[in-house]
Amino acid sequence: MIQLPDIRQIRIFIAIEETRSFTAAANKMSVTQSAVSHSIKSLESQLECKLIERLGKKCILTPHGEVFLHHAKKAVEHLAHASQKMKTLNNWGYSALKIGASHSLCQYVIPKTLDNFYKKNNKAEIFITAGDTSDLLIDLAQGKLDLAFGIHRSVHENDFLFIPLFSDELCFITAATHPWATDPQATRDYGKERFITYGNDTATSKILDTHLAGLGIKQRSSISMSNMESIKEMTTLGLGVGIISDWVAHDALKNNSLVKHSISPPPTRQWGYYVSKTKTLSLPEEQFTSLFNEELERVIEKHHS
């Protein structure tokens, strides 16, 4: 393991750079000059390089010293910030929330929810983790998350409490120039199409694969993307038939760059959030879930407008 300089050595080094003098640095740090000299000698020995050159009564940094100074100042800033955070944590009413959410929710719902939350609550810090529902539930089980917003899967019913918020349907989308769009009455030959879908082994892909198989739709080939924007972009370019929820594709459908084609019956996803079965939501958590639901309703309402 690499031996790291201690904070006292770093502060003394920065003081020398600021004052350009061992004597002035000693006065600034309220230590003896010999203590300053010993600290720098020890630091240089530890780093195996010369950091400071003495020119008479003045001191200048070597090239190595300049590089170390850059990182040393950042380290002190980060530690000072962390220290301030800890002091804030000790204040009455302060809390930290660890929220997990799917990539789609992080893109379309979480940003405005956070903005509204911080306008009403300045005594809480929220840490967001984006991921697929299955991955988020692993973090939730390990105590790394307080809440996990994602898609309901019955396989997790025995481990967590799921609070439903809304459901959506998946549909096909194509470019406006695709044969399905130019000739809606044409027979769809699914076996000849390349589907563009979300993720491999995700909650959405598992729902979709099961549903399409039940309809007897065989996928000739597919392109798996990590986010919805990529699906829309590749579909717009005519690279295949996308499968997505229409509220995510709202703007593209409205400006006619993409065309919606229903799947009958449609694959349905139930969205909500997971918590530990023994958990009681704190006031900040209740505020966040309420604001999340409000923003979600706004997004869905925008789609229907």
C-alpha positions in Angstrom: 0.0 0.0 0.0 1.3 3.5 -0.9 2.2 5.6 2.1 0.4 8.9 1.8 1.6 12.3 3.1 -0.2 13.4 6.2 -2.3 16.6 6.1 0.1 18.5 8.3 2.9 18.0 5.8 0.7 19.1 3.0 -0.4 22.3 4.8 3.2 23.2 5.6 4.2 22.6 1.9 1.4 24.9 0.7 2.3 27.5 3.3 5.9 27.6 2.0 4.6 28.0 -1.6 2.3 30.9 -0.4 5.0 32.7 1.6 8.1 31.7 -0.3 9.9 31.4 3.0 10.5 28.7 5.6 10.4 31.3 8.4 7.2 32.9 7.2 5.6 29.5 6.7 6.6 28.5 10.3 4.9 31.7 11.6 1.8 31.1 9.6 1.5 27.5 10.8 2.5 28.4 14.4 5.4 25.9 14.4 9.1 26.2 14.7 11.3 26.6 11.6 13.0 23.4 12.3 9.6 21.7 12.3 9.0 23.1 8.9 12.4 21.9 7.6 11.9 18.4 9.1 8.4 18.2 7.5 9.6 19.1 4.0 12.6 16.8 4.3 10.4 13.9 5.3 7.9 14.7 2.5 10.6 14.8 -0.1 12.0 11.5 1.2 8.6 9.9 1.1 8.0 11.1 -2.5 11.5 10.4 -3.6 12.0 13.8 -5.3 13.0 17.4 -4.6 10.0 19.7 -4.1 11.6 23.0 -3.0 14.8 24.8 -3.9 16.2 27.5 -1.6 17.6 30.6 -3.2 19.0 32.6 -0.3 16.1 33.5 1.9 13.6 32.8 -0.8 12.1 29.4 -1.8 10.9 28.3 -5.2 9.2 25.1 -6.3 10.9 22.6 -8.5 8.9 21.1 -11.5 8.0 18.2 -9.2 6.9 20.6 -6.6 4.6 22.4 -9.0 2.9 19.2 -9.9 2.5 18.1 -6.3 1.2 21.6 -5.4 -1.6 21.2 -7.9 -2.8 17.9 -6.4 -2.1 18.9 -2.8 -4.4 22.0 -3.0 -7.2 19.9 -4.5 -6.8 17.3 -1.7 -7.1 20.0 0.9 -10.1 21.5 -0.8 -11.8 18.1 -0.9 -11.1 17.4 2.7 -12.3 20.9 3.8 -15.5 20.3 1.8 -16.0 16.8 3.4 -15.4 18.4 6.9 -18.0 21.0 6.2 -20.4 18.3 5.1 -19.9 16.4 8.3 -20.6 19.6 10.3 -23.8 20.1 8.4 -24.8 16.5 9.1 -24.6 17.2 12.8 -27.1 20.0 12.4 -30.7 19.2 13.5 -32.9 18.1 10.7 -30.2 17.3 8.2 -30.4 14.0 6.3 -28.8 12.2 3.4 -30.9 10.2 0.9 -29.6 7.5 -1.3 -31.9 7.1 -4.3 -31.6 4.6 -7.1 -33.6 5.0 -10.3 -33.7 3.5 -13.8 -31.9 5.2 -16.6 -35.2 6.4 -18.2 -36.4 7.9 -14.9 -33.0 9.6 -14.3 -33.3 11.2 -17.7 -36.9 12.3 -17.8 -38.1 12.5 -14.2 -35.3 12.8 -11.6 -33.7 16.1 -12.7 -36.9 18.2 -12.1 -37.7 16.2 -9.0 -34.4 17.1 -7.5 -34.8 20.8 -8.5 -38.2 21.0 -6.8 -36.9 19.0 -3.7 -33.9 21.4 -3.1 -36.2 24.4 -3.4 -38.2 23.1 -0.5 -35.6 21.3 1.6 -32.1 22.6 2.0 -31.2 20.3 4.9 -30.9 17.1 2.9 -28.3 15.8 0.5 -29.5 13.4 -2.2 -27.2 10.9 -3.9 -28.5 9.3 -7.1 -27.5 6.0 -8.6 -28.7 5.1 -12.1 -29.1 1.5 -13.1 -31.4 -1.3 -14.1 -34.0 -2.4 -11.6 -32.3 -5.7 -10.8 -28.9 -4.0 -10.1 -30.6 -1.3 -8.0 -32.3 -4.0 -5.8 -28.9 -5.6 -5.1 -27.7 -2.2 -3.8 -31.0 -1.8 -1.8 -30.5 -5.2 -0.2 -26.9 -4.3 0.8 -28.1 -1.0 2.4 -26.4 1.1 -0.3 -29.8 2.7 -1.3 -32.8 3.9 0.7 -35.2 3.8 -2.2 -35.1 2.2 -5.6 -37.4 3.5 -8.4 -37.9 0.9 -11.1 -40.1 -1.7 -12.7 -42.1 -4.3 -10.8 -41.0 -7.9 -11.1 -42.9 -10.6 -9.1 -39.6 -12.4 -8.5 -38.7 -9.7 -6.0 -42.0 -9.6 -4.1 -40.7 -11.7 -1.1 -37.7 -9.5 -0.6 -39.0 -5.9 -0.8 -42.1 -3.8 -0.5 -43.2 -2.3 -3.9 -45.2 0.9 -4.0 -46.8 1.2 -7.5 -46.9 4.7 -9.1 -47.9 4.2 -12.8 -47.9 1.8 -15.6 -47.0 2.2 -19.3 -47.1 0.2 -22.5 -44.4 -0.6 -25.0 -45.0 0.0 -28.7 -43.1 -0.3 -32.0 -41.7 2.9 -33.5 -40.3 3.4 -37.0 -38.9 6.2 -39.1 -41.4 8.1 -41.2 -40.0 6.5 -44.3 -40.3 2.9 -43.1 -42.8 0.7 -45.0 -45.0 0.3 -41.9 -45.4 4.1 -41.9 -45.8 4.6 -45.7 -48.2 1.7 -46.1 -50.1 1.1 -42.8 -52.2 -1.6 -44.4 -49.2 -3.7 -45.4 -48.7 -7.0 -43.7 -45.9 -6.8 -41.1 -43.3 -9.5 -41.5 -41.7 -9.4 -38.1 -39.2 -12.0 -39.1 -37.5 -9.7 -41.5 -37.2 -6.7 -39.2 -34.3 -5.8 -37.0 -35.6 -4.7 -33.6 -33.8 -2.0 -31.5 -34.5 -2.6 -27.9 -33.3 -1.6 -24.4 -30.6 -3.5 -22.8 -29.8 -7.2 -22.4 -31.1 -9.0 -19.3 -32.9 -5.9 -18.0 -36.3 -5.8 -16.5 -37.7 -4.3 -19.7 -36.0 -6.8 -22.0 -37.3 -9.7 -19.9 -40.9 -8.4 -20.1 -40.6 -7.7 -23.8 -39.0 -11.1 -24.7 -41.7 -13.0 -22.8 -44.5 -11.0 -24.3 -43.3 -11.2 -27.9 -42.7 -14.9 -27.6 -46.3 -15.3 -26.3 -47.5 -13.5 -29.4 -45.5 -15.7 -31.6 -43.2 -12.9 -32.8 -39.7 -14.2 -33.4 -36.9 -11.7 -33.5 -34.6 -12.2 -36.4 -32.0 -10.0 -35.0 -31.9 -7.1 -32.6 -29.7 -4.2 -31.5 -29.5 -3.7 -27.8 -28.9 -0.1 -26.6 -28.2 1.2 -23.2 -30.5 4.2 -23.2 -33.8 5.3 -24.9 -32.3 8.3 -26.8 -30.0 5.8 -28.7 -33.1 3.7 -29.6 -34.9 6.8 -30.9 -31.9 8.0 -32.9 -31.1 4.7 -34.5 -34.7 4.2 -35.4 -34.9 7.7 -36.9 -32.0 6.7 -39.1 -33.9 3.7 -40.4 -31.7 1.1 -38.8 -34.6 -0.9 -37.5 -37.8 -1.0 -35.6 -37.6 0.4 -32.1 -39.5 -0.8 -29.2 -40.1 1.9 -26.6 -42.8 3.5 -24.4 -44.6 6.3 -26.2 -44.2 8.8 -23.4 -40.4 8.6 -23.8 -40.8 9.1 -27.6 -43.4 11.9 -27.1 -41.4 14.8 -28.8 -40.3 12.6 -31.8 -43.8 11.3 -32.3 -45.2 14.8 -32.1 -42.9 16.2 -34.8 -43.4 13.1 -37.0 -39.8 12.1 -37.1 -41.0 8.8 -35.6 -44.2 6.9 -36.1 -45.9 4.8 -33.4 -47.2 1.3 -34.2 -49.2 -0.5 -31.5 -48.4 -4.0 -30.2 -51.7 -5.9 -29.6 -52.0 -6.6 -26.8 -49.2 -4.3 -25.6 -46.4 -5.3 -23.2 -47.1 -3.5 -19.9 -44.7 -2.3 -17.3 -45.6 -1.4 -13.7 -43.4 1.4 -12.3 -43.0 2.3 -8.7 -40.4 2.2 -5.9 -39.0 -0.5 -3.7 -38.2 -0.2 -0.1 -37.2 -2.6 2.7 -40.2 -4.4 4.2 -39.3 -3.1 7.6 -38.7 0.5 6.5 -40.7 3.6 7.5 -40.1 6.5 5.2 -38.5 9.6 6.8 -40.0 13.0 6.1 -37.4 13.9 3.4 -38.1 10.5 1.8 -41.8 11.2 1.8 -41.2 14.6 0.3 -39.0 13.2 -2.4 -41.5 10.4 -3.4 -44.3 12.9 -3.5 -42.4 15.3 -5.7 -41.3 12.4 -7.9 -44.9 11.4 -8.4 -45.9 15.0 -9.2 -43.2 15.3 -11.8 -44.0 11.9 -13.2 -47.7 12.9 -13.6 -46.6 16.1 -15.4 -44.4 14.1 -17.8 -47.3 11.6 -18.5 -49.8 14.5 -18.9 -47.5 16.2 -21.4 -47.6 13.0 -23.5 -51.4 12.9 -23.5 -51.7 16.6 -24.4 
